[in-house]
Amino acid sequence: MAAITWGLYSNLVRRWAGHAEGGAVPLFLLVTGLVLTTIRFMFPEESYWTPGVIVELIYMSVFPTFLAYIFWDRAMRKGNIILVASLSYFTPLLSIVISSLYLRVAVKANLWIACGLVIAGAVICKFSIIDKTQKESTFK
């Protein structure tokens, strides 16, 4: 559901808002956070909140998450959508590297293979889109 709503938001905001400044990302994140917090309290689980956990949560909320959504929104409005979407497929690689270093977990070969397949698929898609757009421009 999140992938569908974010995909719709990313594509429709470019159509409706165009190159206008500002955006709905802060509101989107606030509403999402409130909904998820409400759901979390509806289905309680045993957890331990330490000061370190709270600092990590605040850091993850502000820096990588908020900034990523702001940059994504800006790129979808003013950037090359094909390039932005293609580069977004490198996210699994970055996620694996950062998570394995932070959590001090060895990454098994099957995860690297899966990540490589996602990136290979992105590269293939990128070349097929470039080839198609070049063909269309030559026929005009």
N, C-alpha and C positions, 0 to 999 in steps of 0.2 A: 504494500500500500504506500509506503514511504517513497519507494522508487517511482511509482506512478505519479504521485502528487508532485514530487520534485521535478520530474520530467515535464509535466504539464506546466508547472510554475516557470521553469527555465525557458520553455518555448513561447508561452503565452505572454510573458513579461516583455519579451523583445518585440512582439507584435503590438501589444497595447501601450507600453511605455516608451518604446523606441529608444532614442538617445537622451531621454530626460534624466536629469540628475536625481539623486535620491533613489529610494526603492523600498520594497516591502520586506527586505531580508531581516532587519531587526524585529519587525512585527511577527514575521513568520517564525523566527527562532523563539521569541517570547511565548507565543501561543503554543508552539510545539513543546517547549519546556514545561509550561503549565499543564498541558494535557498529559504529558508523560509523568509528571510529578503526581498528578491526581491518580493516574492508573497505578503508579507505584504504591501509593497509600491504600488503594483498594485491594491490592494483592500483596500484603506485607510478607516480608521474608526476613530471615535473621541476617543482620549485617552489623558490622562494627565500624563506627565512625570515629576515626582518630584525627587529630589536627593535620597530620600528613596527608590523609585521604582527602580532607576538605581542601587543602591547598592544591593538591593535584587536580581535583575536580574543577576548582575555579580556574586554574591554569588551562586545562583542556577546554573549558567552556569559552574562555575569552580568546586565547591566542589561536590555536589551530582551527577550532571549529568556526568561530565567528569570522575570523579573517578569511578563512577558506570560502565561506558562503558569500562574503562581501566581494572578494575577488572573482568568484564564479559568476555572480550576478552582473558585475561590471563587464566581464569578458563576454557574457552572453548578450549583453545589450550593445556593446561597442566593438566587439572583436570579431574575428573570423570563427564562426560557429564550428566549421569543420575542423579547424586546427585545435580549438579548445576541446571539442569532444574527443578527438584523437589523442591528445596529450592526457586527457583524463583517464585513459586506460592504463597509464603508467602508475596510477594510484595504488594498485595492489602490490607492486614491487616496492614502492616506498613504504607502504604500510607493513609489509613483511619485514623489511630491514629494520625499521624503527622499532616495531614491536618486539622483534627478537632481541635486539640490543637492550631495550629497556627492561624487558622481562627476563633477560638472561636465559633464553630458551634456544636450543639448537633447532634449526629449521631442517626438516627432513626433505629428502629429494623429491617426494611426490608433490609437496607444496611449491617447490621451485619450478617443477615441471608445469604445474597448473598455472602458475604466474607467467611463465614463459609462453604458454599457449594463449593466454589472454592478451599479452603484448603482441604476439605474432598475429593474432586475429585483428588487433587494432591496426597494425601496419598494413595488413592485406586490405582491410576496409578503407584505409586512408588512400592507398594507391588506386583502388577501384573507384573511389569518389573523385580523385584528381583526374584519372583517365576519362571518366564520364563527363566531367565539367569541361575538359579540354576538347572533347569531341563535340559537345553541344556548342561551344564557342566557335568552332571552325565551321559549323553548318549555318550559323547566323549571318 
